[in-house]
Amino acid sequence: MKAHRARQAASGRQQVSCWLPADLVERIDQLKKQRGLRARAEVIEQELRRLIEAETRA
């Protein structure tokens, strides 16, 4: 796991941790499955980018 974290950090990524309500995690899991993604982080990253881009355009 250390090597993975080192690669992520080397690519300019940062780890963020937070607590979420169970219903939101369930929805993230549904989206992950629908999109064929490997990790919740991918869903969260996609949706945060979408939100920030929409806010920027507004």
Order of alpha helices (4+ residues) and beta strands (2+ residues): alpha-alpha-alpha
